């Protein structure tokens, strides 16, 4: 389980900045530095394929839509305003293999894919920033709080400490810079996501697939848009 805000304050002020008596910084300064640090680290983590801050929705191809297609806008249990960042899309074949899908413009589409499979759409939920000491440092708006891992929380703390120190020093501490680099590498190294793995193309069992949103077809009653899979 990850740090709470109270634990993060102790980690930053005592261990990283050597200011346990809060002579140079107080709790409010830590909170002000922690929020942007969380955002930066979370965005970098997700952009590298990290899925522990993501929520997934799945739907079988061609069940409520034409063959080889799925609903783009249908998101289980949430509204678009609750999500930030890019959306990762993949196809889970009956064999269990998960294949990342790439977006393509409708005008560049060629041969429709009419096979089966389950489409998984994955997005990052808005982060709930900690406000009291008992709150977890990193907490998605849905899912388990504090579930990313110790290296990630330490990375957030060092990033916040660097920002706080930069207000007093012209150059940041090399010690903190080295710690930030090591912890960033450790946090991103924990990622094991299909979004970052190379899927076999022509030499594999499945063709390379793409998806395109068909703006001309809407599914009522909510006017959801349809995505069609293509082979190129």
FENMOJO-V657204 format. One record per residue. RES is the residue in one letter. OMEGA is omega as a letter, one per 30 degrees, with the letter a starting at -180 (999 if undefined). D_LAST is the distance of its C-alpha to the last C-alpha in Angstrom with 1 decimal. Layout:
BEGIN
RES/OMEGA/D_LAST  RES/OMEGA/D_LAST
END
This chain:
BEGIN
X/a/43.9  X/a/43.7  X/l/46.4  X/l/48.3  X/l/49.2  X/l/52.7  X/l/51.5  X/l/49.3  X/l/52.3  X/l/54.3  X/a/51.6  X/a/51.2  X/a/54.8  X/a/56.5  X/a/54.1  X/a/52.1  X/l/54.4  X/l/57.8  X/a/59.2  X/a/60.2  X/l/63.1  X/l/60.8  X/a/62.8  X/a/60.0  X/l/57.4  X/a/57.8  X/a/55.6  X/l/54.4  X/l/53.1  X/a/51.1  X/l/49.6  X/l/48.7  X/a/47.0  X/a/45.2  X/l/43.2  X/l/41.2  X/l/40.9  X/a/39.3  X/a/36.8  X/a/35.8  X/a/35.6  X/l/33.7  X/l/31.1  X/l/30.6  X/a/30.5  X/a/27.8  X/l/25.7  X/l/25.7  X/l/24.4  X/a/27.8  X/a/27.9  X/l/31.6  X/a/31.9  X/l/29.0  X/a/29.1  X/l/26.5  X/a/25.7  X/l/23.8  X/a/22.9  X/l/21.6  X/l/18.5  X/l/19.7  X/l/23.4  X/a/24.6  X/l/21.4  X/a/19.2  X/l/17.1  X/a/14.3  X/l/15.7  X/a/18.4  X/a/21.1  X/a/20.6  X/a/24.3  X/l/26.0  X/a/27.4  X/l/30.0  X/a/33.5  X/l/33.0  X/a/32.5  X/a/30.2  X/a/33.3  X/a/33.7  X/l/30.6  X/l/29.8  X/a/27.1  X/l/23.4  X/l/21.6  X/a/19.6  X/l/17.2  X/l/16.4  X/l/15.9  X/a/18.8  X/a/18.2  X/l/21.3  X/a/21.9  X/l/22.5  X/l/19.7  X/a/18.5  X/l/15.0  X/l/14.6  X/l/12.0  X/l/11.1  X/l/11.8  X/l/10.0  X/a/12.1  X/a/12.2  X/l/12.5  X/a/9.1  X/a/7.4  X/a/6.2  X/l/6.7  X/l/9.0  X/a/9.6  X/a/13.4  X/a/14.5  X/l/17.3  X/l/18.0  X/l/19.8  X/l/18.4  X/l/20.7  X/a/21.3  X/l/23.6  X/l/25.7  X/l/29.0  X/l/32.1  X/l/34.8  X/l/37.2  X/a/40.8  X/l/43.0  X/l/46.2  X/l/49.4  X/a/52.1  X/a/52.7  X/a/51.7  X/l/48.1  X/a/45.4  X/l/44.1  X/a/40.4  X/l/39.8  X/l/36.7  X/l/37.6  X/l/36.5  X/a/36.5  X/l/39.0  X/l/40.8  X/a/41.1  X/a/38.5  X/l/36.5  X/a/38.9  X/a/42.0  X/a/40.3  X/a/38.4  X/l/41.7  X/l/43.6  X/l/40.9  X/a/41.5  X/a/45.3  X/l/45.1  X/l/42.9  X/a/45.5  X/l/48.4  X/l/47.0  X/a/46.8  X/a/50.3  X/a/51.7  X/l/50.2  X/a/52.6  X/a/55.6  X/l/54.4  X/l/53.1  X/l/50.9  X/l/49.4  X/l/50.7  X/l/49.1  X/l/49.8  X/l/47.8  X/l/45.0  X/l/44.8  X/l/44.8  X/a/42.0  X/a/39.8  X/a/40.6  X/l/40.1  X/l/36.8  X/l/35.5  X/a/36.9  X/a/35.4  X/l/31.9  X/l/32.3  X/a/32.8  X/l/29.3  X/a/27.3  X/l/24.1  X/a/20.6  X/a/19.7  X/a/21.2  X/a/20.1  X/a/17.4  X/a/15.3  X/a/14.5  X/a/11.1  X/a/11.1  X/a/14.8  X/a/15.0  X/a/15.3  X/l/12.2  X/l/8.4  X/a/7.0  X/l/7.0  X/l/7.6  X/l/10.5  X/l/12.1  X/l/15.8  X/a/17.0  X/a/20.3  X/a/21.5  X/l/21.9  X/l/24.6  X/l/26.0  X/g/29.8  X/a/32.3  X/a/30.9  X/l/28.2  X/l/25.5  X/a/22.0  X/l/19.0  X/l/15.7  X/l/12.8  X/a/10.0  X/l/6.5  X/l/3.8  X/999/0.0
END
